[in-house]
């Protein structure tokens, strides 16, 4: 057996061999004296600019992908770069505590919307897209560790609560997982109603992509269908909903498409953005998140794509009322959510 590649896959007959995992680990340790200093999640605090004082955790060396976990923003994912390019939407906004969503939303790779309102809502319900993105987390774990297979895994866990006296009391236990050498982030949430009356949980995962992944001619597609059947543009040959992205234009109107997610053979639904710089895949389970919203902004200066699986559509999206209610969670009841965001190199089939 030759020395293993620490980022490659072991031979199939050795994939479950503990000795192989030990060999991989020792291969790396022989060449790096302190692996945790190079690879483990790294806590930092912003000391300048609009986000001054915010706690962040850097996730690095993920096969060209790097991002931050925003501890003071619901353990969301902040600015992300891939192979040296910033690929998440960077919003031209004021500060995280500004007076409106349009002025405080920072963009980033993932923004959690909810838990009681998604879309346009009065300030008494948290305002646009609810309170989640203004809730700081209680951090319970941030570490790197070796797996039995000889992989180095990054783990960030935390607890979040949206509650008020005489009102809802909802908690989210969030776990974020990544692996050195693999351009993928996995998220697992457990949402629980700790109150004593049933609550409608409106929860949406706002995945935000920007240039250069997003460009004129890039294609967004999803295993999803418009409510009630095929849309007016006609079904695609592969049965996937899809749209071609336009170039930026001054003051262009935004578009919001409300879709029903469709599960593939493995029980997951996949939405993709395919462009010249590569492919981003967002995977989720329709049994957990049955509704998919695709937000497209081709406005110059606010050029962005939002791929947004959720327990509901935004309140302002055009769609049946059934998609606006959210998931009713009984007292003491909980449900789980799984989400994956993965990046792959470019191919030659953009727009095919």
C-alpha positions in Angstrom: 0.0 0.0 0.0 1.4 3.4 -0.9 1.1 6.5 1.3 -2.5 7.7 1.1 -3.7 11.0 -0.3 -5.2 12.8 2.7 -7.8 14.5 0.5 -8.6 11.6 -1.8 -11.0 8.7 -1.4 -9.5 5.4 -0.2 -9.9 2.3 -2.3 -13.4 0.8 -2.0 -12.2 -2.3 -0.2 -10.5 -0.2 2.4 -13.2 2.4 2.9 -14.3 0.9 6.2 -10.9 -0.3 7.5 -10.0 1.4 10.7 -6.3 0.7 10.0 -6.6 2.7 6.8 -8.1 5.6 8.7 -5.2 5.5 11.2 -2.7 5.4 8.3 -4.3 8.5 6.6 -4.1 10.4 9.9 -0.5 9.5 10.6 0.4 10.4 7.1 -0.8 13.9 7.8 0.6 14.2 11.3 4.0 13.2 10.0 3.9 16.3 7.8 2.0 18.8 10.0 3.0 19.3 13.6 -0.2 20.9 14.8 -3.1 20.0 12.5 -5.7 21.9 14.6 -3.9 25.2 14.0 -4.1 24.8 10.3 -7.5 23.2 9.9 -9.8 23.6 12.9 -12.5 26.2 13.1 -11.0 29.6 14.0 -12.9 32.1 16.2 -12.4 35.8 15.4 -14.1 39.1 16.2 -14.7 41.9 13.7 -12.9 45.0 14.9 -13.9 47.5 12.1 -16.6 48.4 9.6 -20.4 47.8 9.7 -20.1 44.5 11.6 -17.8 45.7 14.3 -17.9 43.5 17.4 -19.6 40.5 15.8 -18.4 37.0 16.7 -17.4 34.8 13.7 -15.9 31.4 13.2 -13.8 30.8 10.1 -14.2 27.6 8.2 -11.1 27.2 5.9 -9.4 24.7 3.6 -12.6 23.1 2.4 -11.5 22.2 -1.1 -11.2 25.8 -2.1 -14.2 26.9 -0.1 -14.0 29.3 2.8 -16.7 30.9 4.8 -17.6 32.3 8.2 -20.2 31.1 10.7 -21.9 34.2 12.1 -22.4 33.5 15.8 -24.3 36.7 16.4 -26.6 36.0 13.4 -28.3 32.7 14.2 -25.2 30.7 13.3 -25.8 31.7 9.6 -23.0 31.5 7.0 -21.4 34.8 6.1 -19.2 35.8 3.2 -18.0 32.8 1.2 -15.2 32.5 -1.3 -14.4 29.6 -3.6 -11.1 29.2 -5.4 -10.2 32.8 -4.6 -13.5 34.4 -5.7 -16.2 35.8 -3.4 -19.3 33.7 -4.5 -21.9 34.7 -1.9 -24.0 37.9 -2.4 -22.4 40.9 -0.7 -25.1 43.4 0.1 -24.5 47.2 -0.1 -26.2 47.8 3.3 -25.6 49.9 6.4 -25.2 47.7 9.5 -26.7 44.6 11.1 -28.8 46.7 13.5 -30.1 49.3 11.0 -33.8 50.2 10.9 -34.9 47.9 8.1 -34.2 44.6 6.4 -33.1 46.4 3.3 -30.5 48.3 5.3 -29.3 45.6 7.7 -29.2 42.4 5.6 -25.5 41.7 5.0 -26.0 38.9 2.4 -23.6 36.1 3.0 -24.0 32.4 1.9 -27.0 31.6 4.2 -29.5 33.7 6.0 -32.1 32.1 8.2 -35.6 33.7 7.9 -38.4 33.1 10.4 -39.2 31.6 12.8 -42.6 33.2 13.1 -42.6 35.4 9.9 -41.1 35.0 6.4 -41.6 37.7 3.8 -43.3 41.0 4.4 -44.4 41.3 8.1 -45.2 44.0 10.6 -42.5 45.0 13.1 -44.6 43.3 15.8 -43.8 40.0 14.1 -40.1 40.9 13.5 -40.5 42.8 10.3 -39.3 41.6 6.9 -38.2 37.9 7.1 -38.8 37.8 10.9 -36.4 38.0 13.8 -34.0 35.0 13.2 -31.2 36.9 11.6 -31.0 39.3 14.6 -30.8 36.5 17.2 -27.3 35.6 18.6 -26.5 32.0 19.3 -25.3 30.3 22.4 -22.2 28.5 21.1 -21.9 24.9 22.4 -19.1 23.5 20.3 -16.5 24.7 17.8 -13.8 22.1 17.1 -11.9 20.0 14.6 -11.6 16.3 15.0 -10.4 13.2 13.1 -13.0 10.7 12.0 -12.3 6.9 12.1 -11.9 7.0 8.3 -9.0 9.4 8.7 -10.8 12.5 7.6 -10.6 15.9 9.4 -14.0 17.2 10.2 -15.0 20.7 11.4 -18.0 21.0 13.8 -19.8 24.1 15.0 -22.9 23.7 17.2 -25.2 26.2 18.9 -28.6 26.8 20.5 -31.0 29.6 19.5 -34.3 30.7 20.9 -37.1 32.9 19.6 -39.4 33.6 22.5 -41.3 36.2 24.5 -43.3 36.3 27.7 -46.9 35.1 27.0 -45.9 34.4 23.4 -44.0 31.7 21.4 -41.1 29.8 22.8 -39.2 28.2 19.9 -35.7 26.8 20.0 -33.3 25.6 17.3 -30.3 23.4 17.9 -28.1 23.9 14.9 -25.1 21.8 13.9 -22.8 22.7 11.0 -20.4 20.2 9.5 -17.6 20.5 7.0 -14.6 18.4 6.0 -11.1 19.5 5.0 -10.6 19.1 1.3 -14.3 18.9 0.4 -16.2 21.9 -0.9 -19.4 21.2 1.0 -21.2 22.4 4.1 -23.9 20.4 5.8 -26.4 21.9 8.2 -28.7 20.0 10.6 -31.3 21.8 12.7 -33.7 20.5 15.3 -36.6 22.9 15.8 -38.7 22.5 19.0 -41.8 24.1 20.4 -40.9 24.6 24.1 -44.2 26.4 24.7 -47.6 25.1 25.6 -49.7 26.0 22.6 -49.3 24.9 19.0 -47.2 27.3 16.9 -46.9 27.8 13.1 -43.2 27.7 12.4 -42.3 29.7 9.3 -38.7 28.9 8.5 -36.8 29.6 5.3 -33.2 29.0 4.4 -32.1 32.0 2.2 -29.0 30.7 0.3 -27.5 33.8 -1.4 -25.3 33.6 -4.5 -23.5 36.4 -6.4 -21.0 37.2 -9.1 -18.9 35.6 -10.6 -20.9 32.4 -10.0 -23.9 34.4 -11.0 -23.7 36.0 -14.5 -25.7 36.5 -17.6 -26.3 33.1 -19.2 -25.9 31.1 -16.0 -28.8 28.7 -15.4 -30.7 28.1 -12.1 -32.6 24.8 -12.1 -34.5 22.8 -9.4 -36.3 19.6 -8.8 -39.5 21.5 -8.3 -42.7 22.5 -10.1 -45.0 25.5 -10.0 -48.1 25.0 -7.8 -50.8 23.3 -9.8 -48.6 22.0 -12.6 -46.4 23.2 -15.4 -45.8 26.9 -15.9 -46.5 29.0 -19.0 -43.0 28.6 -20.4 -43.5 24.8 -20.7 -41.8 21.9 -19.0 -38.1 21.2 -19.6 -37.0 17.9 -21.1 -35.5 16.7 -17.9 -38.6 17.7 -15.8 -36.7 20.3 -13.9 -37.8 23.9 -13.4 -35.2 26.2 -14.8 -34.4 29.8 -15.7 -31.6 31.6 -17.5 -30.1 34.5 -15.6 -29.9 37.9 -17.3 -27.2 40.5 -17.2 -27.4 43.4 -14.6 -29.6 46.3 -15.5 -30.2 49.6 -13.6 -33.4 49.4 -11.5 -34.5 46.0 -12.9 -37.4 44.4 -11.1 -36.8 41.4 -8.8 -38.6 38.1 -9.5 -39.9 35.7 -6.9 -40.9 32.2 -8.0 -42.9 30.0 -5.5 -42.4 26.3 -6.2 -43.3 22.9 -4.8 -40.2 20.9 -4.1 -40.0 17.4 -5.7 -38.0 14.6 -4.1 -35.6 12.5 -6.2 -35.2 8.8 -5.8 -33.0 9.3 -2.7 -35.6 11.5 -1.0 -33.6 14.7 -1.5 -34.4 17.6 -3.8 -31.6 19.5 -5.5 -31.5 23.1 -6.8 -28.4 24.2 -8.8 -26.8 27.3 -10.3 -24.6 26.4 -13.2 -22.3 29.0 -14.6 -18.9 29.5 -16.1 -17.2 29.6 -12.7 -18.7 26.3 -11.6 -21.8 24.7 -10.1 -23.5 25.2 -6.7 -25.9 22.6 -5.5 -28.4 23.1 -2.7 -29.8 19.8 -1.4 -32.7 19.4 1.1 -35.5 17.0 1.9 -39.0 18.0 0.7 -40.6 16.0 3.6 -38.9 18.6 5.9 -38.9 21.7 3.6 -41.7 21.2 1.0 -41.6 24.7 -0.4 -38.9 26.3 -2.6 -38.6 30.0 -3.4 -36.2 31.2 -6.1 -35.5 35.0 -5.8 -33.7 36.6 -8.8 -32.5 40.2 -8.7 -30.8 41.4 -11.9 -30.7 45.0 -10.6 -27.3 46.5 -11.1 -25.5 46.9 -7.7 -27.9 44.4 -6.1 -27.2 41.4 -8.5 -28.1 38.3 -6.6 -29.8 34.9 -6.6 -31.6 33.4 -3.6 -32.4 29.7 -3.5 -34.7 29.3 -0.5 -36.1 26.0 0.7 -38.6 26.4 3.6 -41.6 25.3 5.5 -43.4 28.1 3.7 -43.1 30.6 0.9 -42.6 34.3 1.7 -45.8 36.1 2.5 -45.5 38.3 -0.6 -44.8 35.5 -3.0 -47.5 34.6 -5.6 -48.8 31.2 -4.6 -51.7 29.4 -2.8 -52.4 30.1 0.8 -51.3 26.6 1.8 -47.7 27.7 1.2 -47.9 30.6 3.6 -49.1 28.9 6.8 -45.8 27.2 7.9 -45.5 24.0 9.8 -47.8 23.6 12.8 -45.7 22.3 15.7 -47.5 21.1 18.8 -46.3 21.8 22.4 -43.2 19.8 23.1 -42.9 18.6 19.5 -39.8 19.0 17.4 -38.8 18.4 13.8 -35.5 18.1 12.0 -34.1 19.8 8.9 -31.1 18.8 6.7 -29.5 21.1 4.2 -26.3 20.8 2.1 -24.5 23.4 0.0 -21.8 22.0 -2.3 -19.5 23.5 -5.0 -18.1 21.8 -8.1 -15.7 22.9 -10.8 -17.1 24.2 -14.1 -18.1 21.9 -16.9 -18.9 22.7 -20.6 -22.7 22.4 -20.4 -23.7 25.8 -19.1 -27.2 26.5 -20.5 -27.6 23.1 -22.0 
